[in-house]
Amino acid sequence: TQLLFACNAPFIQSPARLNVRAPGDSPTNEWLLKRVGALSASVMLAWLRDSSASVADRSKAYTLVPDLARDETSLEGTCAAIVQKAFWNAVGEQPFLLTDDGQLKSKKQSVVIPKELFDVWSPAQVTALLDDESRPAFSRHVSAADRDKLVRHQAVEAIGKDRVLGVLRSRHLPCPETWRCLMDLWAYVAPEISGYTSPESGRNVCILPVQGSDLLHAPSEVVRIGERRLLQAES
């Protein structure tokens, strides 16, 4: 199968003994496959609940999440689909979303934020600024492949760059604490706002620090005064 683990069990074989009997023709095989799905779910949950392990190690538990093509009609695909359905049935409403601070939340009660933003603001700040529900940030240590699996199964929502740019165009967010953090923000948004094809796209994006303000402002709102005073009058 396309599962990321092998299944060893007393499956009923076909008369030719070349493969297992189709689950539709063998209640035993169907039952065994459901047991496999429930077992993989229990292993993942136990892994995630191991508070003695680091968040990075616990984040690897999502490799057990099955993610299969829904239009697969082969024997292997049919068997894997039964495992996948049993997996999610076993997970049910149990908390299984690992937050960046090591807590477990139920389905859709955490949100994936762009990894680059962890270097700009704290996770709590990012979710408060970008998520209407201020849900805690999903673990940054989960691999992109595993994170995409959970998004496809609608277990967790991801905040994309489009939403980040939309918020930066509509709101004045707090200025990052250090110049390095601000540079990380600029590096993240630069590909979308600094190209030659759309020179005006960045004029309304609030990414500039302003003297005397704790908020970021858009280039259209800011003027830069030279270091030397060009006029004699104070005004």
C-alpha positions as CSV (number, residue, x, y, z in Angstrom):
1,T,0.0,0.0,0.0
2,Q,0.9,3.7,0.0
3,L,0.9,3.7,3.8
4,L,4.1,4.7,5.6
5,F,4.2,1.4,7.5
6,A,3.8,-2.3,6.8
7,C,0.9,-4.4,8.1
8,N,1.6,-7.9,9.4
9,A,-1.5,-9.9,10.3
10,P,-3.1,-13.2,9.5
11,F,-4.9,-12.0,6.4
12,I,-7.0,-14.4,4.4
13,Q,-5.3,-15.1,1.1
14,S,-6.8,-15.4,-2.4
15,P,-7.2,-18.9,-3.8
16,A,-4.1,-18.5,-5.9
17,R,-2.2,-17.3,-2.8
18,L,-0.8,-14.3,-4.8
19,N,-2.3,-11.6,-2.6
20,V,-4.9,-11.1,0.1
21,R,-8.6,-11.6,-0.5
22,A,-10.4,-8.3,-1.2
23,P,-11.9,-6.9,2.0
24,G,-15.4,-6.9,0.4
25,D,-15.1,-10.7,0.1
26,S,-13.5,-11.3,3.4
27,P,-14.9,-9.9,6.7
28,T,-11.8,-11.1,8.5
29,N,-9.5,-9.0,6.3
30,E,-11.7,-5.9,6.6
31,W,-11.7,-6.4,10.4
32,L,-7.9,-6.7,10.5
33,L,-7.4,-3.6,8.4
34,K,-9.7,-1.6,10.7
35,R,-7.5,-2.8,13.6
36,V,-4.4,-1.6,11.8
37,G,-6.0,1.9,11.4
38,A,-7.0,2.0,15.1
39,L,-3.5,0.8,16.2
40,S,-1.7,3.4,14.1
41,A,-4.0,6.1,15.6
42,S,-3.3,4.9,19.1
43,V,0.5,4.9,18.5
44,M,0.3,8.5,17.1
45,L,-1.7,9.7,20.1
46,A,0.6,8.0,22.6
47,W,3.6,9.6,20.9
48,L,2.0,13.1,21.0
49,R,1.1,12.7,24.7
50,D,4.6,11.8,25.7
51,S,5.4,15.0,27.7
52,S,8.9,13.7,28.6
53,A,9.9,14.1,24.9
54,S,10.7,17.4,23.2
55,V,8.1,19.2,21.0
56,A,10.4,18.5,18.0
57,D,10.4,14.7,18.7
58,R,6.6,14.6,19.3
59,S,6.1,16.5,16.1
60,K,7.4,13.5,14.2
61,A,4.3,11.4,15.2
62,Y,2.3,12.8,12.3
63,T,4.3,10.6,9.9
64,L,1.8,7.9,10.9
65,V,-1.1,9.9,9.4
66,P,-2.3,8.1,6.3
67,D,-2.9,10.3,3.2
68,L,-4.1,8.4,0.2
69,A,-5.6,9.2,-3.2
70,R,-9.4,9.0,-2.9
71,D,-9.8,7.7,-6.5
72,E,-7.5,4.6,-5.9
73,T,-9.5,1.5,-6.9
74,S,-6.8,-1.2,-6.8
75,L,-6.7,-3.8,-4.1
76,E,-3.9,-2.0,-2.4
77,G,-5.8,1.3,-2.5
78,T,-9.0,-0.3,-1.2
79,C,-7.1,-1.8,1.8
80,A,-5.3,1.4,2.6
81,A,-8.6,3.4,2.4
82,I,-10.1,1.1,5.1
83,V,-7.0,1.7,7.3
84,Q,-7.3,5.5,6.7
85,K,-11.0,5.7,7.6
86,A,-10.4,3.6,10.7
87,F,-7.5,5.8,11.7
88,W,-9.6,9.0,11.7
89,N,-12.5,7.2,13.4
90,A,-10.2,6.2,16.2
91,V,-8.8,9.7,16.6
92,G,-12.4,11.1,16.7
93,E,-12.6,14.2,18.9
94,Q,-9.5,13.5,20.9
95,P,-7.0,16.4,21.1
96,F,-4.2,15.6,18.7
97,L,-3.0,18.9,17.3
98,L,0.4,19.7,18.9
99,T,0.9,23.4,19.6
100,D,4.2,25.2,19.5
101,D,4.3,25.3,23.4
102,G,3.6,21.5,23.7
103,Q,-0.1,21.5,24.4
104,L,-2.6,19.3,22.5
105,K,-5.7,20.8,21.0
106,S,-8.8,19.3,19.2
107,K,-9.4,19.4,15.5
108,K,-9.3,23.0,14.1
109,Q,-8.4,24.4,17.5
110,S,-4.8,25.3,16.4
111,V,-3.6,27.2,13.3
112,V,-0.5,26.8,11.1
113,I,1.4,30.1,10.8
114,P,4.2,30.6,8.2
115,K,7.5,29.4,9.7
116,E,9.2,32.6,8.8
117,L,7.0,34.6,11.1
118,F,8.3,32.8,14.2
119,D,11.4,34.9,13.7
120,V,9.5,38.1,13.5
121,W,7.0,38.0,16.4
122,S,6.2,35.6,19.2
123,P,3.7,32.8,18.2
124,A,1.1,34.3,20.5
125,Q,1.5,37.7,18.8
126,V,1.2,36.2,15.4
127,T,-2.0,34.3,16.0
128,A,-3.5,37.3,17.8
129,L,-2.7,39.5,14.8
130,L,-3.5,37.1,12.0
131,D,-6.2,34.7,13.3
132,D,-9.6,36.0,14.1
133,E,-10.0,33.3,16.8
134,S,-6.5,33.8,18.2
135,R,-6.0,30.0,18.2
136,P,-2.6,28.8,19.4
137,A,0.1,28.2,16.8
138,F,0.7,24.7,15.5
139,S,4.1,23.2,16.1
140,R,6.8,24.7,13.9
141,H,8.7,21.4,14.0
142,V,6.1,19.4,12.0
143,S,7.5,18.7,8.5
144,A,5.9,20.4,5.5
145,A,4.7,17.1,4.2
146,D,3.0,16.1,7.4
147,R,1.5,19.6,7.8
148,D,0.0,19.5,4.3
149,K,-1.6,16.1,5.1
150,L,-3.4,17.6,8.1
151,V,-4.5,20.6,6.1
152,R,-5.9,18.3,3.3
153,H,-7.8,16.3,5.8
154,Q,-9.2,19.6,7.2
155,A,-7.8,18.9,10.7
156,V,-6.0,22.2,10.9
157,E,-6.1,25.5,9.1
158,A,-3.1,27.2,7.6
159,I,-2.5,31.0,7.4
160,G,-0.9,31.7,4.0
161,K,1.1,34.6,2.7
162,D,-1.9,36.1,1.0
163,R,-3.6,36.6,4.4
164,V,-0.4,38.0,5.9
165,L,-0.1,40.6,3.1
166,G,-3.9,41.4,3.4
167,V,-3.5,42.1,7.1
168,L,-0.3,44.2,6.5
169,R,-2.2,46.3,4.0
170,S,-5.2,46.9,6.3
171,R,-3.7,47.2,9.7
172,H,-0.7,48.7,11.5
173,L,1.0,45.8,13.3
174,P,3.5,46.2,16.1
175,C,7.0,46.8,15.1
176,P,9.3,43.8,15.7
177,E,11.5,44.0,18.7
178,T,14.8,44.0,16.8
179,W,16.2,45.1,13.5
180,R,17.0,41.5,12.7
181,C,13.3,40.5,13.2
182,L,12.2,43.4,11.0
183,M,14.7,42.2,8.3
184,D,13.2,38.7,8.5
185,L,9.7,40.2,7.9
186,W,11.1,42.1,4.9
187,A,12.7,39.0,3.5
188,Y,9.4,37.1,3.8
189,V,7.3,39.7,1.9
190,A,9.9,40.9,-0.5
191,P,9.2,38.5,-3.4
192,E,5.5,39.7,-3.6
193,I,6.0,43.5,-3.3
194,S,9.5,44.4,-4.8
195,G,9.3,43.1,-8.3
196,Y,9.7,45.3,-11.4
197,T,6.3,44.1,-12.7
198,S,4.3,45.7,-9.9
199,P,6.3,48.6,-8.4
200,E,3.3,50.1,-6.7
201,S,2.3,46.8,-4.9
202,G,4.3,47.6,-1.8
203,R,3.3,51.2,-1.2
204,N,0.3,50.2,1.0
205,V,2.0,47.4,2.9
206,C,2.7,48.4,6.5
207,I,6.3,47.3,7.0
208,L,8.2,50.4,7.8
209,P,9.2,51.6,11.3
210,V,8.5,55.2,12.2
211,Q,10.3,57.3,14.8
212,G,8.2,57.8,17.9
213,S,5.7,55.0,17.0
214,D,5.5,51.4,18.1
215,L,3.6,50.4,14.9
216,L,4.6,49.7,11.4
217,H,3.5,52.0,8.6
218,A,3.1,51.9,4.8
219,P,5.6,53.6,2.5
220,S,2.8,55.9,1.3
221,E,2.4,57.2,4.9
222,V,6.1,57.8,5.6
223,V,8.6,60.4,4.6
224,R,12.3,60.1,5.2
225,I,14.2,63.2,6.4
226,G,17.9,63.4,5.8
227,E,20.4,63.2,8.6
228,R,21.5,66.8,8.0
229,R,19.1,69.7,8.5
230,L,18.8,71.3,5.1
231,L,16.9,74.4,6.3
232,Q,17.9,76.8,9.0
233,A,14.4,77.2,10.5
234,E,13.2,74.7,13.1
235,S,9.8,74.4,11.4
